[in-house]
Each structure stands twice: as structure tokens, then as C-alpha cells.
Amino acid sequence: MKVIILAAGQGGRLLPLTAEVPKALLDVGDQTLIGRQIDAFAACGVDEFVVVTGYGARLMEEALERIAARDNVTIRIVYNPFYAVSDNLASCWMARHEMSGDFIQVNGDNVFRADLAQALLEPADAAVSVAINRKDSYDADDMKVMLDGTRLTEIGKSLPLEAVDAEATGFYVFRGEGGMRYREVLEEMMLEPSALKQWFPAAIGRLAKRMRVETIDLTGHVWGEVDYPTDLTSARQMAAEWDKERKKA
């Protein structure tokens, strides 16, 4: 299983913290955000990574070289030169040549442990799976989903709240023909006038109209998404607890 991490953005909502470094290189405890992501998967035996970079590309290259040596993994870099004028559909399209075989696509601003990574790696028959989390209420910034049983039918931030069943957590698993079908949709959408203003979950939603897209329920797992300074504070607190638990063990 290969892991593709989308980490091209600056993280404008975190300014001035990201004035000099991209969001993925912010420190979360004694590691960078992306370092924790790679560590979590490497602890589960994954040794092949692809990282899509953009803002602060040189800094990212240097950091990823150190991480690769530390964790004894392979990390290939795909540079998205359009990061400043596009949303992340373009980042996925730039990495389409890496979408062969089985792979997991991960948002570069998620903070999680190896237990969550292991849940994504569990054997499954689904060609495409979206990891979800259920909670009591959802806000405007959540990537919301609608379900039919375990099947995803709709995904987007603007779904009507009364129809929302869960949120997408930023982890997408592709097996067998799933990657090929995803690439086809990415190619199709990048030819459309709105391409540079599209988020990749729109491609997942279009794919769900053509084939079965399953879900992986991560409810109960501890994880976080870093969009705002308050999120970074929470992520650092989580990481401190995890590190404390690990040292005790």
C-alpha cells in the first residue's frame, strides 16, 4: 500500500504561523505535522510515500529527506506549481501518475496515530472507501457526507445539515480498479472551466454516482485536523498525551 499526502498549501488561516513555513512543517509536539503522519503509517509497515508539495517546496524537500532517512522509507515528491492559484483537485491531478495499484490519499493537515492508520490498512473488498466520523452536530467547515447504509451517496461542505450522516475525515482508500476510476474522473474534471476552484471531494462525489463508494467508520479514534490556530493548540495537546502514553509503555 502506497500513501499519497496532499501538502501543497501554505495554510493561510494559520498566518502568521505559516508565513515562513508550510502548514505541514508546523511543529506538533517534538515533530512536524507531516513527520507524525509518515511515522504513523511507517509503524504499520508502509514504506512508500508520495508527497505533493507547493508552498515552501524547498523546505519540504529538506524535511522529507530527513524523515525518509529516519524512518527508512521511500518518499517521492510531486510539485504542484499551481498551488497558489488552485484548490486541491489540481494537486490530485498532478499526482495522477502515482495513482496505480493500491493507495491511500491523505490530507496533509490531519494529526493521527498508528491505530488509525492500521484501521485504514485493514483488508477490504471495496475499490474506493472514504473514512468517516460520526458526531452529534456538524459545522460549515466539515466535509459532510450522506450515506445509504455504508455506501457514500453525497459529499460536500454545503450539504443540508438535516441530511448529513457523518463527516469525511480526509482519508481515502483505493484498491484494484478504484485508482484507475478516480484518475478518469480527475482527468475529466480538470478539463472543465471550474477546475482550479474545485476541491477533490467533488471528484469522489462524482465517482459515487458511477460506482459503489464504501465508508470506513473511524468514530472513536482520536484524530484532529489543523486549519486554525486553535486546532494547532488542540493537536499539540493530543500529541503531548500520545507521547506521554508511549513513554509509559
C-alpha positions as CSV (number, residue, x, y, z in Angstrom):
1,M,0.0,0.0,0.0
2,K,1.3,3.4,-1.0
3,V,0.3,6.7,0.8
4,I,-0.2,9.9,-1.1
5,I,-0.1,13.0,1.1
6,L,-1.5,16.3,-0.2
7,A,0.7,19.0,1.4
8,A,0.9,21.8,-1.2
9,G,-0.9,24.5,0.7
10,Q,0.5,27.3,2.8
11,G,-2.2,27.2,5.4
12,G,-3.4,30.8,5.1
13,R,-5.8,30.5,8.0
14,L,-2.8,29.9,10.3
15,L,-0.9,33.0,9.5
16,P,1.4,34.4,10.8
17,L,2.5,30.9,11.8
18,T,2.8,29.8,8.2
19,A,4.5,33.0,6.9
20,E,7.8,31.2,6.7
21,V,6.9,27.5,6.6
22,P,4.1,25.5,5.0
23,K,1.4,24.1,7.3
24,A,2.8,20.6,7.0
25,L,6.0,21.6,8.7
26,L,4.4,23.2,11.8
27,D,5.6,21.5,14.9
28,V,3.2,19.2,16.7
29,G,5.0,18.2,19.8
30,D,8.6,17.2,19.0
31,Q,7.8,16.5,15.3
32,T,6.4,18.2,12.3
33,L,2.8,17.5,11.3
34,I,3.8,15.6,8.2
35,G,6.5,13.8,10.2
36,R,3.8,12.4,12.5
37,Q,1.7,11.3,9.6
38,I,4.6,9.4,8.0
39,D,5.6,7.9,11.3
40,A,2.1,6.6,11.9
41,F,1.9,4.7,8.6
42,A,5.6,3.6,8.8
43,A,4.8,2.0,12.2
44,C,2.2,-0.1,10.3
45,G,4.7,-1.3,7.7
46,V,4.1,1.2,5.0
47,D,7.4,2.2,3.3
48,E,6.3,4.0,0.2
49,F,5.1,7.6,0.2
50,V,4.3,10.4,-2.3
51,V,4.0,13.9,-1.1
52,V,2.5,16.7,-3.2
53,T,4.3,20.0,-2.4
54,G,3.8,23.6,-3.4
55,Y,4.3,26.4,-0.9
56,G,7.8,26.2,0.7
57,A,8.8,23.4,-1.6
58,R,12.5,23.6,-0.8
59,L,11.9,23.4,2.9
60,M,9.6,20.5,2.4
61,E,12.2,18.6,0.3
62,E,14.8,19.0,3.0
63,A,12.4,17.9,5.8
64,L,11.2,14.9,3.8
65,E,14.7,13.8,3.1
66,R,15.4,13.8,6.8
67,I,12.2,11.9,7.5
68,A,12.9,9.3,4.8
69,A,16.3,8.6,6.3
70,R,15.0,8.5,9.9
71,D,12.1,6.1,9.1
72,N,13.8,4.1,6.4
73,V,11.1,4.8,3.9
74,T,10.9,6.0,0.3
75,I,9.4,9.4,-0.3
76,R,8.8,10.7,-3.8
77,I,7.9,14.4,-4.3
78,V,5.4,15.8,-6.8
79,Y,5.5,19.6,-7.1
80,N,2.3,21.4,-7.8
81,P,3.3,24.8,-9.4
82,F,-0.3,25.9,-9.4
83,Y,-0.7,25.7,-5.6
84,A,-1.2,29.5,-5.2
85,V,-4.0,29.7,-7.8
86,S,-5.8,26.4,-7.4
87,D,-7.6,24.3,-4.9
88,N,-6.6,20.7,-4.2
89,L,-8.2,19.0,-7.2
90,A,-5.2,20.2,-9.1
91,S,-2.8,18.7,-6.6
92,C,-4.5,15.3,-7.0
93,W,-4.3,15.7,-10.8
94,M,-0.6,16.5,-10.6
95,A,-0.1,13.2,-8.7
96,R,-2.3,11.0,-11.0
97,H,0.7,9.1,-12.4
98,E,1.3,7.8,-8.8
99,M,-2.3,6.5,-8.5
100,S,-1.5,3.0,-9.5
101,G,-2.0,-0.2,-7.5
102,D,-3.5,0.2,-4.0
103,F,-3.0,3.5,-2.3
104,I,-4.3,5.8,0.5
105,Q,-4.8,9.5,-0.2
106,V,-4.4,11.6,3.0
107,N,-5.0,15.3,3.6
108,G,-1.7,16.9,4.8
109,D,-3.3,18.6,7.8
110,N,-4.5,15.6,9.7
111,V,-3.0,14.5,13.0
112,F,-3.4,10.9,14.0
113,R,-1.7,7.8,15.5
114,A,-0.8,4.4,14.1
115,D,-4.0,2.8,15.3
116,L,-6.0,5.0,12.9
117,A,-3.6,4.2,10.1
118,Q,-4.0,0.5,10.8
119,A,-7.7,0.8,10.5
120,L,-7.3,2.2,7.0
121,L,-5.0,-0.7,6.1
122,E,-7.3,-3.5,7.1
123,P,-8.2,-5.8,4.2
124,A,-11.3,-4.8,2.3
125,D,-13.1,-5.6,-1.0
126,A,-14.2,-2.1,-1.8
127,A,-12.5,-0.4,-4.7
128,V,-13.0,3.0,-3.2
129,S,-13.5,3.8,0.5
130,V,-13.9,7.1,2.4
131,A,-13.1,7.3,6.1
132,I,-15.8,8.9,8.1
133,N,-16.5,10.1,11.6
134,R,-19.9,10.5,13.2
135,K,-20.7,13.2,15.8
136,D,-23.7,15.0,17.3
137,S,-23.5,18.1,15.1
138,Y,-21.7,19.4,12.1
139,D,-20.5,22.9,11.1
140,A,-19.9,24.8,7.9
141,D,-16.3,23.7,7.6
142,D,-16.9,20.0,7.9
143,M,-16.7,17.9,4.7
144,K,-20.1,16.3,5.2
145,V,-21.4,13.1,3.7
146,M,-24.7,11.4,3.1
147,L,-25.0,7.6,3.3
148,D,-27.2,4.8,2.2
149,G,-26.2,2.2,4.8
150,T,-22.4,2.1,4.5
151,R,-22.4,3.4,0.9
152,L,-21.5,7.1,0.3
153,T,-24.0,8.9,-1.8
154,E,-23.1,12.6,-1.5
155,I,-20.1,14.5,-0.2
156,G,-19.6,18.3,0.3
157,K,-19.3,21.1,2.7
158,S,-22.7,22.6,1.7
159,L,-24.9,19.6,2.2
160,P,-28.1,20.3,4.2
161,L,-27.4,19.7,7.8
162,E,-30.6,17.7,8.3
163,A,-29.5,15.2,5.7
164,V,-25.9,14.8,7.0
165,D,-24.9,11.3,8.3
166,A,-21.2,11.8,9.0
167,E,-18.1,13.8,8.1
168,A,-15.3,12.8,5.8
169,T,-12.0,12.7,7.8
170,G,-9.6,13.3,5.0
171,F,-8.5,9.6,4.3
172,Y,-9.4,7.9,1.0
173,V,-8.5,4.3,0.2
174,F,-8.3,3.0,-3.3
175,R,-7.9,-0.7,-4.2
176,G,-8.0,-2.6,-7.5
177,E,-9.7,-0.6,-10.2
178,G,-10.5,2.2,-7.7
179,G,-7.4,4.2,-8.5
180,M,-8.0,4.0,-12.3
181,R,-11.6,5.1,-12.0
182,Y,-10.5,8.0,-9.7
183,R,-7.9,9.1,-12.3
184,E,-10.5,9.1,-15.0
185,V,-12.7,11.5,-13.0
186,L,-9.7,13.7,-12.2
187,E,-8.8,13.9,-15.9
188,E,-12.4,14.7,-16.8
189,M,-12.8,17.5,-14.2
190,M,-9.5,19.2,-14.9
191,L,-10.9,19.9,-18.4
192,E,-13.8,21.9,-17.0
193,P,-13.6,25.7,-16.6
194,S,-14.1,25.5,-12.8
195,A,-11.2,23.0,-12.4
196,L,-8.8,25.3,-10.5
197,K,-11.5,26.2,-8.0
198,Q,-12.6,22.6,-7.2
199,W,-11.8,20.5,-4.2
200,F,-11.0,16.9,-4.8
201,P,-14.0,15.6,-2.8
202,A,-16.1,16.8,-5.7
203,A,-14.4,14.1,-7.7
204,I,-15.3,11.5,-5.1
205,G,-18.9,12.6,-5.2
206,R,-19.0,12.2,-9.0
207,L,-17.3,8.8,-8.7
208,A,-20.0,7.8,-6.2
209,K,-22.6,8.3,-8.9
210,R,-20.9,5.8,-11.1
211,M,-19.7,3.1,-8.8
212,R,-20.1,2.0,-5.2
213,V,-18.0,4.1,-2.8
214,E,-17.9,2.5,0.6
215,T,-17.0,4.0,4.0
216,I,-14.7,3.2,6.9
217,D,-16.1,4.3,10.2
218,L,-13.4,5.9,12.4
219,T,-15.7,7.0,15.1
220,G,-13.9,6.5,18.4
221,H,-10.4,7.1,17.0
222,V,-8.7,10.2,18.3
223,W,-7.5,12.5,15.5
224,G,-7.5,16.1,14.5
225,E,-7.4,18.5,11.6
226,V,-5.3,21.6,11.7
227,D,-7.0,24.6,10.0
228,Y,-6.9,27.3,12.6
229,P,-4.5,28.3,15.5
230,T,-6.9,26.8,18.0
231,D,-6.7,23.5,16.0
232,L,-2.9,23.6,16.3
233,T,-3.2,24.0,20.0
234,S,-5.5,21.1,20.3
235,A,-3.2,18.9,18.1
236,R,-0.2,19.8,20.3
237,Q,-2.2,18.8,23.4
238,M,-3.2,15.5,21.8
239,A,0.4,14.8,20.7
240,A,1.7,15.5,24.2
241,E,-0.8,13.0,25.6
242,W,0.2,10.4,23.0
243,D,3.9,10.9,23.6
244,K,3.3,10.6,27.4
245,E,1.4,7.3,26.9
246,R,4.1,6.0,24.6
247,K,6.9,6.7,27.1
248,K,4.9,5.0,29.9
249,A,4.5,1.9,27.6
